[in-house]
Amino acid sequence: DPRSTIERICQFLGKKLSPEELDSVLKNSSFQVMKQNKMSNYEILPEALFTKPFLITRK
C-alpha cells in the first residue's frame, strides 16, 4: 500500500504532510508518472555524462 508506506516514511523523518501533499507524492511517485517524467528517466541529460549505457529498473 503506497499511501501507508509514504506515511511511515514521513513519520520516520518527522515530517507532516497535508492531505494534498500526500496525494501529490502518491501521484508523482506512481510508475506511470515517473515513466513519463524526463527527469526520472535522465532524458534531458546529455549522453556524454555517462561512460557506459545503463537502465534504471523500477519495481
N, C-alpha and C positions, 0 to 999 in steps of 0.2 A: 504494500500500500504506500504509494509515493507521499501522500499527504502526511501520514503518521511518521514516515521517515524524515521528512523535512522538519516537522515539529520537534522530533527528537534531536536533530542536529541543532536547531535553534535553541532548544533547552540546554544542550551541552555547551553551546557558545555563549549562553546568557543573553540571547537576542530575542526580543519580542517582535513578531510580525503582525501587522494588521491583517484582517481577512483579505483585503485587496492585494496586499503584498504577497501573502501566501498563495493566492490564486495566480498572481503573476509569476512567481517562482515555479509553480506547478506547470503552468502553460509553457514557459520558456525553457524548462528542463525536459520537456517531452521529446521523444525521439523524432517525431515529425518536424517540430520547430527547429531542433538542433540540426537536423539533416538539411534544412533549407537555409540555415544561418551561415553566411560566408565566413564569419569569424570562427565559428566552431569547426569548420572544415578546412581552414587555412587557405581558402581560395583566393584571398586578397593579398597574400604574401608572395613575393617573388620566389621562383623556384631556386634561384641562386643561393638562397639562405640555407638550403638543405643539401647535405653532402650525399645523401642517398634517398631514394624514394621510400616513403613509408605510408602506411594506412593506420587510421585510428579505428579501433573496433569498439563499438558501444553495445553493451548487452542490456 
